[in-house]
Amino acid sequence: MFQKKTQSLRLTLRALASLLTYPDAQLREVLPQLVEVLETEQVLRPQRLVELQALCRQLALTDPIDVEAHYVETFDRGRSTSLHLFEHVHGDSRDRGPALIDLLGTYERAGLHFSASDLPDHLPVVLEFASTQPPEVARSFLGEMEHILNALFSALLARGTPYASVLAAILEVAGRQAQPVPVSPEPEIDESWDEPAAFDGCSSRGQAKPGQPQPLHFVRNPRASEGVSV
């Protein structure tokens, strides 16, 4: 399927971002609308749409406790499947801080003010930002992360989770192809994820505590100059 250069990606990117958020009752309630958006904008290949429709059905029909447990086990219990993209590149090294600052600068130069409870490299945040940009800018921005997205796709594929289809869809939107790459072995859970009780079981290397609200708020900055590309 060929895409027009002017084709909108906004709703598709926001739908994909939503599918990667914690699957609470609010998300499960809007799953039919997400499917409708993906079908209407027609950015993805038919087979990819079928995969995402199947994921939405699974999220809607499976016991909510099992759905939420699967999400936590998938994204909060291993660095290779972390939705914080810079963990795949910098881990906990000092380089991650400057990388996050640079990413914030990208958001600000595009005229957006970032205000969210998560870090700017959280993939749903990245996708929401991309959704605010012209299609070619969004594709280029996501394409620069191709190696990270393919690593995350491969780790999800190795776990046999349908969430791998969401990563494949993101790469497809970016004009790239999802390609399996070698997945590094995970360290022992006790070694890399345990935290003192004072942290309420929420690892400094994982995501935010499951079930807590994580709103994403990008608002136009009136002082920012217009026409700045990423």
C-alpha positions as a printed NumPy array, in Angstrom:
array([[  0.   ,   0.   ,   0.   ],
       [  1.401,   3.398,  -0.953],
       [  0.989,   6.386,   1.332],
       [  0.475,   9.948,   0.153],
       [  3.047,  12.352,   1.502],
       [  0.311,  14.607,   2.823],
       [ -1.618,  11.808,   4.54 ],
       [ -2.403,  12.573,   8.157],
       [ -0.758,  10.413,  10.818],
       [ -2.139,  12.267,  13.83 ],
       [ -4.971,   9.975,  14.889],
       [ -3.074,   6.778,  14.109],
       [ -0.099,   7.838,  16.217],
       [ -2.358,   8.806,  19.12 ],
       [ -4.222,   5.501,  18.879],
       [ -0.927,   3.577,  18.957],
       [  0.201,   5.662,  21.941],
       [ -3.01 ,   4.782,  23.763],
       [ -2.538,   1.067,  23.092],
       [  0.809,   1.237,  24.898],
       [ -0.625,   2.785,  28.059],
       [ -1.757,   0.872,  31.123],
       [ -4.924,  -1.057,  30.145],
       [ -7.24 ,   0.22 ,  32.855],
       [-11.016,   0.463,  32.584],
       [-10.817,   3.86 ,  30.872],
       [ -8.619,   2.521,  28.082],
       [-10.705,  -0.624,  27.625],
       [-13.802,   1.535,  27.262],
       [-12.409,   3.409,  24.244],
       [-10.934,   0.41 ,  22.402],
       [-13.711,   0.422,  19.765],
       [-12.946,   4.07 ,  18.995],
       [ -9.226,   3.285,  18.643],
       [-10.004,   0.561,  16.132],
       [-12.295,   2.941,  14.244],
       [ -9.575,   5.585,  14.1  ],
       [ -7.022,   3.118,  12.728],
       [ -9.466,   1.921,  10.091],
       [-10.519,   5.427,   9.092],
       [ -7.09 ,   7.021,   8.68 ],
       [ -5.846,   4.021,   6.619],
       [ -2.167,   4.554,   7.34 ],
       [ -1.383,   0.912,   8.124],
       [ -1.411,  -2.147,   5.897],
       [ -4.516,  -4.358,   6.156],
       [ -2.62 ,  -7.184,   7.829],
       [ -1.279,  -4.847,  10.489],
       [ -4.802,  -3.582,  11.114],
       [ -5.971,  -7.167,  11.599],
       [ -3.255,  -7.708,  14.217],
       [ -4.192,  -4.535,  16.105],
       [ -7.879,  -5.405,  15.949],
       [ -7.017,  -8.783,  17.502],
       [ -5.037,  -7.055,  20.267],
       [ -7.973,  -4.753,  21.017],
       [-10.362,  -7.707,  21.17 ],
       [ -8.016,  -9.497,  23.547],
       [ -7.772,  -6.443,  25.796],
       [-11.555,  -6.058,  25.781],
       [-12.555,  -9.692,  26.325],
       [ -9.874, -11.01 ,  28.676],
       [-10.338, -10.733,  32.43 ],
       [ -9.157,  -7.2  ,  33.384],
       [ -6.887,  -8.58 ,  36.111],
       [ -5.127, -10.81 ,  33.577],
       [ -4.858,  -7.969,  31.059],
       [ -3.278,  -5.634,  33.598],
       [ -0.956,  -8.353,  34.91 ],
       [  0.223,  -9.097,  31.377],
       [  0.988,  -5.408,  30.795],
       [  3.022,  -5.167,  33.997],
       [  4.884,  -8.393,  33.269],
       [  5.589,  -7.23 ,  29.723],
       [  6.704,  -3.65 ,  30.219],
       [  7.669,  -3.334,  33.883],
       [  9.73 ,  -6.475,  34.387],
       [ 12.693,  -6.181,  32.087],
       [ 14.891,  -3.535,  30.501],
       [ 14.66 ,  -5.078,  27.031],
       [ 10.918,  -4.343,  26.938],
       [ 10.97 ,  -0.984,  28.708],
       [  8.866,   1.729,  27.104],
       [ 11.458,   4.3  ,  28.191],
       [ 13.422,   4.377,  24.965],
       [ 16.704,   5.716,  26.3  ],
       [ 17.016,   2.746,  28.657],
       [ 17.751,   0.696,  25.543],
       [ 20.649,   2.996,  24.684],
       [ 21.999,   4.432,  27.934],
       [ 20.57 ,   2.229,  30.691],
       [ 21.191,   3.937,  34.017],
       [ 24.373,   5.692,  32.855],
       [ 24.974,   9.415,  33.166],
       [ 24.462,   9.801,  29.434],
       [ 20.726,   9.317,  29.826],
       [ 20.22 ,  12.682,  31.556],
       [ 21.683,  14.81 ,  28.735],
       [ 19.752,  12.696,  26.199],
       [ 16.495,  13.455,  28.018],
       [ 17.352,  17.165,  28.091],
       [ 18.032,  17.109,  24.341],
       [ 14.669,  15.423,  23.745],
       [ 12.913,  18.059,  25.82 ],
       [ 14.664,  20.66 ,  23.696],
       [ 13.245,  19.015,  20.586],
       [  9.739,  19.327,  22.016],
       [ 10.285,  22.965,  22.955],
       [ 11.776,  23.937,  19.58 ],
       [  8.627,  22.561,  17.981],
       [  6.627,  25.041,  20.052],
       [  5.341,  22.573,  22.667],
       [  5.535,  22.682,  26.425],
       [  5.946,  19.242,  28.014],
       [  3.967,  18.562,  31.172],
       [  3.467,  14.898,  32.091],
       [  4.011,  12.54 ,  34.995],
       [  6.406,  10.388,  32.986],
       [  9.783,  10.994,  31.365],
       [ 10.002,  12.518,  27.878],
       [ 11.443,   9.299,  26.395],
       [  8.386,   7.231,  27.363],
       [  7.156,   5.834,  24.046],
       [  3.517,   6.998,  24.377],
       [  4.863,  10.523,  25.04 ],
       [  7.134,  10.29 ,  21.996],
       [  4.206,   9.165,  19.846],
       [  1.964,  11.97 ,  21.079],
       [  4.654,  14.488,  20.198],
       [  5.054,  12.96 ,  16.74 ],
       [  1.291,  13.229,  16.258],
       [  1.543,  17.023,  16.57 ],
       [  4.033,  17.3  ,  13.706],
       [  3.564,  17.329,   9.922],
       [  3.61 ,  13.783,   8.487],
       [  7.088,  13.979,   6.963],
       [  8.555,  15.436,  10.156],
       [  6.852,  12.766,  12.238],
       [  8.18 ,   9.988,  10.007],
       [ 11.7  ,  11.374,  10.106],
       [ 11.579,  11.828,  13.89 ],
       [ 10.428,   8.246,  14.492],
       [ 12.784,   6.917,  11.834],
       [ 15.752,   8.2  ,  13.842],
       [ 14.682,   5.765,  16.576],
       [ 14.426,   2.793,  14.218],
       [ 17.154,   0.767,  15.937],
       [ 15.545,   1.239,  19.369],
       [ 12.06 ,   0.457,  18.081],
       [ 13.323,  -2.688,  16.34 ],
       [ 15.076,  -3.814,  19.521],
       [ 11.867,  -3.322,  21.506],
       [  9.825,  -5.034,  18.778],
       [ 12.201,  -8.014,  18.842],
       [ 12.066,  -8.335,  22.624],
       [  8.256,  -8.266,  22.571],
       [  8.199, -10.771,  19.716],
       [ 10.473, -13.091,  21.694],
       [  8.019, -12.945,  24.603],
       [  5.159, -13.878,  22.312],
       [  3.057, -10.866,  23.266],
       [  0.618,  -9.247,  20.812],
       [  2.006,  -5.865,  21.863],
       [  4.757,  -6.566,  19.306],
       [  2.218,  -5.613,  16.64 ],
       [  2.023,  -2.087,  18.046],
       [  5.783,  -1.629,  17.624],
       [  5.611,  -3.058,  14.112],
       [  2.846,  -0.549,  13.362],
       [  4.949,   2.355,  14.661],
       [  7.838,   1.342,  12.414],
       [  5.417,   1.05 ,   9.5  ],
       [  4.106,   4.566,  10.13 ],
       [  7.712,   5.774,  10.097],
       [  8.205,   4.175,   6.688],
       [ 10.448,   1.478,   8.141],
       [ 10.091,  -2.282,   8.39 ],
       [  9.946,  -4.25 ,  11.627],
       [ 12.931,  -6.604,  11.568],
       [ 13.846,  -9.05 ,  14.34 ],
       [ 17.292,  -8.433,  15.827],
       [ 19.189, -10.401,  18.478],
       [ 17.828,  -9.841,  21.991],
       [ 20.346,  -9.586,  24.824],
       [ 19.704, -11.87 ,  27.821],
       [ 17.995, -10.167,  30.751],
       [ 19.819,  -9.968,  34.115],
       [ 18.298, -11.76 ,  37.066],
       [ 15.167, -10.033,  38.377],
       [ 16.448,  -9.956,  41.956],
       [ 19.647,  -8.295,  40.824],
       [ 18.276,  -5.627,  38.511],
       [ 14.767,  -4.811,  39.724],
       [ 14.601,  -5.096,  43.494],
       [ 14.152,  -1.82 ,  45.348],
       [ 13.806,  -0.999,  49.042],
       [ 10.291,  -1.017,  50.482],
       [ 10.45 ,   2.778,  50.757],
       [  9.991,   2.925,  46.99 ],
       [  6.702,   0.998,  47.268],
       [  7.969,  -1.681,  44.926],
       [  8.326,   0.718,  42.024],
       [ 11.717,   0.217,  40.424],
       [ 13.832,   3.162,  39.401],
       [ 14.5  ,   1.219,  36.213],
       [ 10.899,   0.391,  35.417],
       [  7.807,   2.381,  34.546],
       [  5.573,   4.407,  36.833],
       [  3.535,   2.468,  39.381],
       [  0.746,   0.545,  37.592],
       [ -2.72 ,   2.005,  37.905],
       [ -1.587,   5.54 ,  38.595],
       [ -2.778,   8.254,  36.199],
       [ -0.198,   9.225,  33.616],
       [ -1.729,  12.079,  31.609],
       [  0.151,  13.399,  28.626],
       [ -0.171,  17.155,  28.19 ],
       [  1.384,  18.937,  25.243],
       [  0.22 ,  22.503,  24.802],
       [  1.211,  25.051,  22.221],
       [  3.824,  27.504,  23.491],
       [  2.821,  30.946,  22.155],
       [  6.334,  32.303,  22.625],
       [  7.981,  29.642,  20.512],
       [  8.982,  30.465,  16.977],
       [  7.048,  28.789,  14.218],
       [  8.345,  26.548,  11.47 ],
       [ 11.065,  24.891,  13.522],
       [ 11.739,  21.345,  12.331],
       [ 12.915,  18.431,  14.434]])
